[in-house]
Amino acid sequence: MDDAERSGRPRCTADDIDQDITLYSDAHVNALPRDIVRELELPASARTVTRRRIEVDLHTFVQRHEHAFTEHDLKRRIAFAEGYSNWKEADWSRVMFSDHTLFTLDHQTREYVTRPPGHACDEKYLGREERLEGAVWLWGCFCADGLGHAELYEGTLDARRYQSILALNLVKSAHTFWPRGQWWYQQDNASPHNAGTSRAWFHNHGVDVIDFPPWSSDLNPIENLWNDLKHRVYSHHPKTMEELEHFIAVEWQATDLNYCSRTCLTMPQRLQLVRANKGHKIKF
């Protein structure tokens, strides 16, 4: 049986116009459909332009941003990826990843309301914006086998405070997972981390530090853990610093250990992508 010709509304754009939309969209990646209608003087609506772009697999996403890498930065990222390209999952499973992140009380989460159309500003459907002040930093470490120790602190992190955090948390965490054998420590290039006294601390405590490239949060699996942890903490809508710190502690301990393993063991894939992308930011 053959499918008969169907009736329906004819397309308002010819093939040549569809091609112009595709070429313009590819050349002007920030152009919105309404911009294309105006610039090409099209006899079609912005919704039609959107449909034509979807037909050729061009979709609109929130634009990601990349640090303005210098050539030196890119070379260091590529060198890091090539230098550790022979490491297997077993090697990365003996790395303690670390970082610190900020939690604030004024973090705004998106809330939803059920209402009739056209009543967005009715008092019944308006939310009350409450300004909350307060913030706390969390330093933490983790590896493929699970969570290490973490510590909350306020104010600026200097080299002395950083070394105090390490003394209380790092070696104890590492020895929990690896009482014997080699392990490595990852940190970013913040100035307290690379201070002379900090380097001396690592040397005196026998800690082997990975030479991590600058501006490379996409190569640190703990950034994915921070996103997951913050989502869980802020879902409790803490109103006081006591509540905020309580939920940070609770949710840190509640982290899925399988998630830790999966995230850390993406390192070989990350390094491969960095090499393929010539040092530029990758999707992770």
Short mmCIF file of the C-alpha atoms (twelve columns), coordinates in Angstrom:
data_MODEL
# 
_entry.id   MODEL 
# 
loop_
_atom_site.group_PDB 
_atom_site.id 
_atom_site.type_symbol 
_atom_site.label_atom_id 
_atom_site.label_alt_id 
_atom_site.label_comp_id 
_atom_site.label_asym_id 
_atom_site.label_seq_id 
_atom_site.Cartn_x 
_atom_site.Cartn_y 
_atom_site.Cartn_z 
_atom_site.pdbx_PDB_model_num 
ATOM 1   C CA . MET A 1   0.000  0.000  0.000  1 
ATOM 2   C CA . ASP A 2   1.320  3.420  -0.929 1 
ATOM 3   C CA . ASP A 3   0.887  6.452  1.289  1 
ATOM 4   C CA . ALA A 4   -1.328 8.921  -0.539 1 
ATOM 5   C CA . GLU A 5   -0.412 12.576 -0.822 1 
ATOM 6   C CA . ARG A 6   -1.687 14.427 2.211  1 
ATOM 7   C CA . SER A 7   -3.368 17.743 2.376  1 
ATOM 8   C CA . GLY A 8   -2.232 20.342 4.854  1 
ATOM 9   C CA . ARG A 9   -0.938 23.802 5.266  1 
ATOM 10  C CA . PRO A 10  1.882  24.431 2.767  1 
ATOM 11  C CA . ARG A 11  5.288  25.556 4.039  1 
ATOM 12  C CA . CYS A 12  5.674  29.310 4.064  1 
ATOM 13  C CA . THR A 13  9.386  29.097 3.280  1 
ATOM 14  C CA . ALA A 14  10.961 27.685 0.147  1 
ATOM 15  C CA . ASP A 15  14.058 25.485 0.132  1 
ATOM 16  C CA . ASP A 16  16.373 28.408 -0.637 1 
ATOM 17  C CA . ILE A 17  15.039 30.363 2.348  1 
ATOM 18  C CA . ASP A 18  15.464 27.322 4.589  1 
ATOM 19  C CA . GLN A 19  19.072 27.107 3.439  1 
ATOM 20  C CA . ASP A 20  19.596 30.816 4.160  1 
ATOM 21  C CA . ILE A 21  18.269 30.301 7.701  1 
ATOM 22  C CA . THR A 22  20.681 27.410 8.249  1 
ATOM 23  C CA . LEU A 23  23.699 29.278 6.864  1 
ATOM 24  C CA . TYR A 24  22.926 32.434 8.833  1 
ATOM 25  C CA . SER A 25  22.400 30.474 12.056 1 
ATOM 26  C CA . ASP A 26  25.706 28.688 11.587 1 
ATOM 27  C CA . ALA A 27  27.566 31.946 10.919 1 
ATOM 28  C CA . HIS A 28  25.858 33.899 13.736 1 
ATOM 29  C CA . VAL A 29  25.589 31.457 16.634 1 
ATOM 30  C CA . ASN A 30  24.144 34.058 19.026 1 
ATOM 31  C CA . ALA A 31  21.373 35.156 16.688 1 
ATOM 32  C CA . LEU A 32  17.846 34.607 17.968 1 
ATOM 33  C CA . PRO A 33  15.022 33.596 15.592 1 
ATOM 34  C CA . ARG A 34  13.564 37.105 15.688 1 
ATOM 35  C CA . ASP A 35  16.980 38.495 14.714 1 
ATOM 36  C CA . ILE A 36  17.082 36.196 11.693 1 
ATOM 37  C CA . VAL A 37  13.590 37.239 10.613 1 
ATOM 38  C CA . ARG A 38  14.675 40.884 10.738 1 
ATOM 39  C CA . GLU A 39  18.104 40.496 9.132  1 
ATOM 40  C CA . LEU A 40  16.953 38.242 6.279  1 
ATOM 41  C CA . GLU A 41  13.605 40.056 5.891  1 
ATOM 42  C CA . LEU A 42  11.791 36.755 5.926  1 
ATOM 43  C CA . PRO A 43  8.094  36.288 5.136  1 
ATOM 44  C CA . ALA A 44  7.846  34.042 8.220  1 
ATOM 45  C CA . SER A 45  7.558  34.244 11.985 1 
ATOM 46  C CA . ALA A 46  10.245 33.603 14.591 1 
ATOM 47  C CA . ARG A 47  8.483  30.335 15.484 1 
ATOM 48  C CA . THR A 48  8.856  29.181 11.898 1 
ATOM 49  C CA . VAL A 49  12.580 29.972 12.007 1 
ATOM 50  C CA . THR A 50  12.851 27.953 15.227 1 
ATOM 51  C CA . ARG A 51  11.193 24.962 13.559 1 
ATOM 52  C CA . ARG A 52  13.458 25.230 10.510 1 
ATOM 53  C CA . ARG A 53  16.543 25.253 12.741 1 
ATOM 54  C CA . ILE A 54  15.313 22.216 14.680 1 
ATOM 55  C CA . GLU A 55  14.793 20.376 11.382 1 
ATOM 56  C CA . VAL A 56  18.541 20.660 10.725 1 
ATOM 57  C CA . ASP A 57  19.405 19.797 14.343 1 
ATOM 58  C CA . LEU A 58  20.227 23.346 15.453 1 
ATOM 59  C CA . HIS A 59  18.887 23.921 18.957 1 
ATOM 60  C CA . THR A 60  19.172 26.808 21.403 1 
ATOM 61  C CA . PHE A 61  21.073 26.252 24.673 1 
ATOM 62  C CA . VAL A 62  22.435 28.414 27.469 1 
ATOM 63  C CA . GLN A 63  25.876 29.495 26.304 1 
ATOM 64  C CA . ARG A 64  28.787 28.162 28.317 1 
ATOM 65  C CA . HIS A 65  31.765 30.362 29.111 1 
ATOM 66  C CA . GLU A 66  35.459 29.648 29.064 1 
ATOM 67  C CA . HIS A 67  38.278 31.380 30.893 1 
ATOM 68  C CA . ALA A 68  40.379 33.434 28.511 1 
ATOM 69  C CA . PHE A 69  43.165 30.873 28.225 1 
ATOM 70  C CA . THR A 70  46.571 32.099 27.152 1 
ATOM 71  C CA . GLU A 71  48.702 29.965 24.880 1 
ATOM 72  C CA . HIS A 72  50.725 29.021 27.965 1 
ATOM 73  C CA . ASP A 73  47.552 27.893 29.770 1 
ATOM 74  C CA . LEU A 74  46.501 25.742 26.820 1 
ATOM 75  C CA . LYS A 75  49.966 24.181 26.563 1 
ATOM 76  C CA . ARG A 76  49.902 23.311 30.268 1 
ATOM 77  C CA . ARG A 77  46.461 21.717 29.953 1 
ATOM 78  C CA . ILE A 78  47.568 19.677 26.950 1 
ATOM 79  C CA . ALA A 79  50.814 18.715 28.697 1 
ATOM 80  C CA . PHE A 80  48.823 17.569 31.736 1 
ATOM 81  C CA . ALA A 81  46.487 15.501 29.561 1 
ATOM 82  C CA . GLU A 82  49.368 13.926 27.650 1 
ATOM 83  C CA . GLY A 83  51.503 13.393 30.745 1 
ATOM 84  C CA . TYR A 84  48.794 11.370 32.476 1 
ATOM 85  C CA . SER A 85  47.385 9.718  29.352 1 
ATOM 86  C CA . ASN A 86  48.846 6.357  30.367 1 
ATOM 87  C CA . TRP A 87  47.126 6.391  33.765 1 
ATOM 88  C CA . LYS A 88  44.354 3.855  34.091 1 
ATOM 89  C CA . GLU A 89  41.298 3.908  36.339 1 
ATOM 90  C CA . ALA A 90  43.307 2.036  38.971 1 
ATOM 91  C CA . ASP A 91  45.779 4.939  39.120 1 
ATOM 92  C CA . TRP A 92  43.090 7.620  39.363 1 
ATOM 93  C CA . SER A 93  41.352 5.616  42.076 1 
ATOM 94  C CA . ARG A 94  44.333 6.428  44.340 1 
ATOM 95  C CA . VAL A 95  44.047 10.205 43.893 1 
ATOM 96  C CA . MET A 96  42.486 12.401 46.575 1 
ATOM 97  C CA . PHE A 97  40.684 15.269 44.836 1 
ATOM 98  C CA . SER A 98  40.066 18.470 46.791 1 
ATOM 99  C CA . ASP A 99  38.677 21.982 46.595 1 
ATOM 100 C CA . HIS A 100 36.649 24.512 48.568 1 
ATOM 101 C CA . THR A 101 33.301 26.071 47.749 1 
ATOM 102 C CA . LEU A 102 31.037 28.787 49.135 1 
ATOM 103 C CA . PHE A 103 27.545 28.282 50.548 1 
ATOM 104 C CA . THR A 104 25.319 31.329 51.094 1 
ATOM 105 C CA . LEU A 105 21.966 31.885 52.730 1 
ATOM 106 C CA . ASP A 106 20.769 34.201 49.966 1 
ATOM 107 C CA . HIS A 107 20.957 31.491 47.335 1 
ATOM 108 C CA . GLN A 108 17.772 31.699 45.316 1 
ATOM 109 C CA . THR A 109 16.158 28.509 44.081 1 
ATOM 110 C CA . ARG A 110 13.440 28.476 41.445 1 
ATOM 111 C CA . GLU A 111 9.953  28.066 42.895 1 
ATOM 112 C CA . TYR A 112 6.803  27.206 40.980 1 
ATOM 113 C CA . VAL A 113 3.196  28.269 41.448 1 
ATOM 114 C CA . THR A 114 -0.079 27.000 39.957 1 
ATOM 115 C CA . ARG A 115 -2.268 29.873 38.714 1 
ATOM 116 C CA . PRO A 116 -4.562 30.903 35.877 1 
ATOM 117 C CA . PRO A 117 -3.004 32.710 32.895 1 
ATOM 118 C CA . GLY A 118 -2.789 36.466 33.299 1 
ATOM 119 C CA . HIS A 119 -2.712 36.461 37.103 1 
ATOM 120 C CA . ALA A 120 1.054  36.470 37.674 1 
ATOM 121 C CA . CYS A 121 0.959  39.628 39.792 1 
ATOM 122 C CA . ASP A 122 -2.037 38.723 41.958 1 
ATOM 123 C CA . GLU A 123 -1.074 38.833 45.625 1 
ATOM 124 C CA . LYS A 124 -2.185 35.230 46.066 1 
ATOM 125 C CA . TYR A 125 0.415  34.008 43.591 1 
ATOM 126 C CA . LEU A 126 3.352  36.266 44.467 1 
ATOM 127 C CA . GLY A 127 6.256  34.964 46.508 1 
ATOM 128 C CA . ARG A 128 7.801  36.954 49.333 1 
ATOM 129 C CA . GLU A 129 11.469 37.650 48.747 1 
ATOM 130 C CA . GLU A 130 13.319 37.390 52.028 1 
ATOM 131 C CA . ARG A 131 16.873 38.725 52.062 1 
ATOM 132 C CA . LEU A 132 19.131 36.469 54.123 1 
ATOM 133 C CA . GLU A 133 22.747 37.200 54.954 1 
ATOM 134 C CA . GLY A 134 25.432 34.720 55.854 1 
ATOM 135 C CA . ALA A 135 28.005 32.535 54.135 1 
ATOM 136 C CA . VAL A 136 30.381 29.733 54.975 1 
ATOM 137 C CA . TRP A 137 33.129 27.947 53.057 1 
ATOM 138 C CA . LEU A 138 33.516 24.193 52.852 1 
ATOM 139 C CA . TRP A 139 36.838 22.490 52.157 1 
ATOM 140 C CA . GLY A 140 36.490 18.839 51.279 1 
ATOM 141 C CA . CYS A 141 38.234 15.929 49.642 1 
ATOM 142 C CA . PHE A 142 37.079 12.710 48.088 1 
ATOM 143 C CA . CYS A 143 38.269 9.821  45.956 1 
ATOM 144 C CA . ALA A 144 36.847 6.963  43.940 1 
ATOM 145 C CA . ASP A 145 36.423 4.919  47.126 1 
ATOM 146 C CA . GLY A 146 34.347 7.542  48.924 1 
ATOM 147 C CA . LEU A 147 34.314 10.748 50.931 1 
ATOM 148 C CA . GLY A 148 37.236 12.100 52.854 1 
ATOM 149 C CA . HIS A 149 37.011 14.567 55.705 1 
ATOM 150 C CA . ALA A 150 35.594 18.067 55.234 1 
ATOM 151 C CA . GLU A 151 35.811 21.288 57.221 1 
ATOM 152 C CA . LEU A 152 33.706 24.449 57.362 1 
ATOM 153 C CA . TYR A 153 35.405 27.799 57.792 1 
ATOM 154 C CA . GLU A 154 34.621 31.489 57.492 1 
ATOM 155 C CA . GLY A 155 36.611 34.343 56.044 1 
ATOM 156 C CA . THR A 156 39.682 34.269 53.836 1 
ATOM 157 C CA . LEU A 157 41.744 31.156 53.282 1 
ATOM 158 C CA . ASP A 158 45.428 31.906 53.734 1 
ATOM 159 C CA . ALA A 159 48.372 29.514 53.708 1 
ATOM 160 C CA . ARG A 160 48.394 29.030 57.490 1 
ATOM 161 C CA . ARG A 161 44.693 28.157 57.641 1 
ATOM 162 C CA . TYR A 162 45.044 25.897 54.627 1 
ATOM 163 C CA . GLN A 163 47.842 23.953 56.271 1 
ATOM 164 C CA . SER A 164 45.751 23.646 59.428 1 
ATOM 165 C CA . ILE A 165 42.892 22.171 57.391 1 
ATOM 166 C CA . LEU A 166 45.285 19.745 55.714 1 
ATOM 167 C CA . ALA A 167 46.786 18.674 59.032 1 
ATOM 168 C CA . LEU A 168 43.366 17.837 60.458 1 
ATOM 169 C CA . ASN A 169 41.814 16.254 57.392 1 
ATOM 170 C CA . LEU A 170 44.012 15.248 54.478 1 
ATOM 171 C CA . VAL A 171 46.432 12.607 55.742 1 
ATOM 172 C CA . LYS A 172 43.773 11.104 57.989 1 
ATOM 173 C CA . SER A 173 41.439 10.784 54.995 1 
ATOM 174 C CA . ALA A 174 44.103 9.248  52.771 1 
ATOM 175 C CA . HIS A 175 45.180 6.680  55.356 1 
ATOM 176 C CA . THR A 176 41.557 5.615  55.775 1 
ATOM 177 C CA . PHE A 177 41.459 4.488  52.161 1 
ATOM 178 C CA . TRP A 178 45.112 3.634  51.569 1 
ATOM 179 C CA . PRO A 179 46.897 2.611  54.777 1 
ATOM 180 C CA . ARG A 180 49.780 1.392  52.600 1 
ATOM 181 C CA . GLY A 181 51.048 2.188  49.151 1 
ATOM 182 C CA . GLN A 182 51.277 5.225  46.908 1 
ATOM 183 C CA . TRP A 183 48.578 7.869  46.666 1 
ATOM 184 C CA . TRP A 184 48.434 11.357 45.177 1 
ATOM 185 C CA . TYR A 185 46.831 14.640 46.123 1 
ATOM 186 C CA . GLN A 186 45.119 17.049 43.700 1 
ATOM 187 C CA . GLN A 187 44.607 20.757 44.358 1 
ATOM 188 C CA . ASP A 188 44.129 23.809 42.167 1 
ATOM 189 C CA . ASN A 189 46.551 26.699 41.760 1 
ATOM 190 C CA . ALA A 190 45.167 29.075 44.428 1 
ATOM 191 C CA . SER A 191 47.940 31.094 46.055 1 
ATOM 192 C CA . PRO A 192 47.596 29.485 49.549 1 
ATOM 193 C CA . HIS A 193 48.055 26.083 47.919 1 
ATOM 194 C CA . ASN A 194 51.311 27.031 46.216 1 
ATOM 195 C CA . ALA A 195 52.813 29.116 49.018 1 
ATOM 196 C CA . GLY A 196 56.315 28.134 50.052 1 
ATOM 197 C CA . THR A 197 55.135 27.036 53.491 1 
ATOM 198 C CA . SER A 198 52.448 24.869 51.922 1 
ATOM 199 C CA . ARG A 199 54.931 23.188 49.615 1 
ATOM 200 C CA . ALA A 200 57.124 22.562 52.648 1 
ATOM 201 C CA . TRP A 201 54.154 21.049 54.481 1 
ATOM 202 C CA . PHE A 202 53.555 18.574 51.659 1 
ATOM 203 C CA . HIS A 203 57.242 17.655 51.571 1 
ATOM 204 C CA . ASN A 204 57.451 17.146 55.344 1 
ATOM 205 C CA . HIS A 205 54.341 14.937 55.356 1 
ATOM 206 C CA . GLY A 206 55.318 12.878 52.328 1 
ATOM 207 C CA . VAL A 207 52.386 13.988 50.185 1 
ATOM 208 C CA . ASP A 208 52.832 13.719 46.423 1 
ATOM 209 C CA . VAL A 209 50.952 16.582 44.752 1 
ATOM 210 C CA . ILE A 210 49.800 16.336 41.153 1 
ATOM 211 C CA . ASP A 211 50.985 19.250 38.994 1 
ATOM 212 C CA . PHE A 212 47.510 20.483 38.129 1 
ATOM 213 C CA . PRO A 213 47.078 22.997 35.260 1 
ATOM 214 C CA . PRO A 214 45.593 26.475 35.938 1 
ATOM 215 C CA . TRP A 215 41.956 27.386 35.347 1 
ATOM 216 C CA . SER A 216 40.972 23.735 34.997 1 
ATOM 217 C CA . SER A 217 37.870 23.173 37.092 1 
ATOM 218 C CA . ASP A 218 36.563 20.984 34.257 1 
ATOM 219 C CA . LEU A 219 39.369 18.549 35.086 1 
ATOM 220 C CA . ASN A 220 38.520 18.340 38.786 1 
ATOM 221 C CA . PRO A 221 35.751 15.799 39.556 1 
ATOM 222 C CA . ILE A 222 34.996 17.477 42.878 1 
ATOM 223 C CA . GLU A 223 33.342 20.323 40.953 1 
ATOM 224 C CA . ASN A 224 30.632 17.846 39.968 1 
ATOM 225 C CA . LEU A 225 30.315 16.827 43.602 1 
ATOM 226 C CA . TRP A 226 29.893 20.480 44.640 1 
ATOM 227 C CA . ASN A 227 27.027 20.927 42.167 1 
ATOM 228 C CA . ASP A 228 25.287 17.822 43.461 1 
ATOM 229 C CA . LEU A 229 25.878 18.753 47.109 1 
ATOM 230 C CA . LYS A 230 24.615 22.321 46.698 1 
ATOM 231 C CA . HIS A 231 21.461 21.133 44.982 1 
ATOM 232 C CA . ARG A 232 20.716 18.861 47.935 1 
ATOM 233 C CA . VAL A 233 21.611 21.440 50.600 1 
ATOM 234 C CA . TYR A 234 19.611 24.280 49.062 1 
ATOM 235 C CA . SER A 235 16.590 22.015 48.568 1 
ATOM 236 C CA . HIS A 236 16.132 22.259 52.371 1 
ATOM 237 C CA . HIS A 237 15.790 26.078 52.098 1 
ATOM 238 C CA . PRO A 238 17.938 26.887 55.154 1 
ATOM 239 C CA . LYS A 239 17.023 30.185 56.865 1 
ATOM 240 C CA . THR A 240 19.797 30.461 59.466 1 
ATOM 241 C CA . MET A 241 23.516 29.745 59.518 1 
ATOM 242 C CA . GLU A 242 22.879 26.912 61.968 1 
ATOM 243 C CA . GLU A 243 20.483 25.301 59.514 1 
ATOM 244 C CA . LEU A 244 22.844 25.862 56.593 1 
ATOM 245 C CA . GLU A 245 25.788 24.248 58.368 1 
ATOM 246 C CA . HIS A 246 23.596 21.411 59.616 1 
ATOM 247 C CA . PHE A 247 22.333 20.551 56.134 1 
ATOM 248 C CA . ILE A 248 25.840 20.778 54.665 1 
ATOM 249 C CA . ALA A 249 27.044 18.200 57.203 1 
ATOM 250 C CA . VAL A 250 24.014 15.949 56.693 1 
ATOM 251 C CA . GLU A 251 24.135 16.014 52.907 1 
ATOM 252 C CA . TRP A 252 27.910 15.594 52.770 1 
ATOM 253 C CA . GLN A 253 27.554 12.332 54.674 1 
ATOM 254 C CA . ALA A 254 24.569 11.320 52.514 1 
ATOM 255 C CA . THR A 255 26.549 11.543 49.254 1 
ATOM 256 C CA . ASP A 256 26.133 8.479  47.067 1 
ATOM 257 C CA . LEU A 257 29.411 6.541  47.141 1 
ATOM 258 C CA . ASN A 258 28.719 5.127  43.678 1 
ATOM 259 C CA . TYR A 259 28.496 8.717  42.459 1 
ATOM 260 C CA . CYS A 260 31.971 9.363  43.912 1 
ATOM 261 C CA . SER A 261 33.397 6.381  42.058 1 
ATOM 262 C CA . ARG A 262 31.752 7.181  38.738 1 
ATOM 263 C CA . THR A 263 32.830 10.821 38.872 1 
ATOM 264 C CA . CYS A 264 36.472 10.206 39.764 1 
ATOM 265 C CA . LEU A 265 36.916 7.488  37.171 1 
ATOM 266 C CA . THR A 266 35.961 9.866  34.341 1 
ATOM 267 C CA . MET A 267 39.500 11.271 34.437 1 
ATOM 268 C CA . PRO A 268 40.827 9.228  31.463 1 
ATOM 269 C CA . GLN A 269 37.874 10.434 29.397 1 
ATOM 270 C CA . ARG A 270 38.425 14.047 30.479 1 
ATOM 271 C CA . LEU A 271 42.079 13.948 29.471 1 
ATOM 272 C CA . GLN A 272 41.217 12.456 26.101 1 
ATOM 273 C CA . LEU A 273 38.681 15.223 25.477 1 
ATOM 274 C CA . VAL A 274 41.179 17.945 26.440 1 
ATOM 275 C CA . ARG A 275 43.673 16.592 23.948 1 
ATOM 276 C CA . ALA A 276 41.001 16.378 21.248 1 
ATOM 277 C CA . ASN A 277 39.851 19.924 22.025 1 
ATOM 278 C CA . LYS A 278 43.418 21.310 21.868 1 
ATOM 279 C CA . GLY A 279 43.414 22.326 25.515 1 
ATOM 280 C CA . HIS A 280 40.138 24.231 25.538 1 
ATOM 281 C CA . LYS A 281 37.317 23.728 28.018 1 
ATOM 282 C CA . ILE A 282 35.500 20.424 27.869 1 
ATOM 283 C CA . LYS A 283 31.917 19.442 28.614 1 
ATOM 284 C CA . PHE A 284 32.389 18.127 32.178 1 
# 
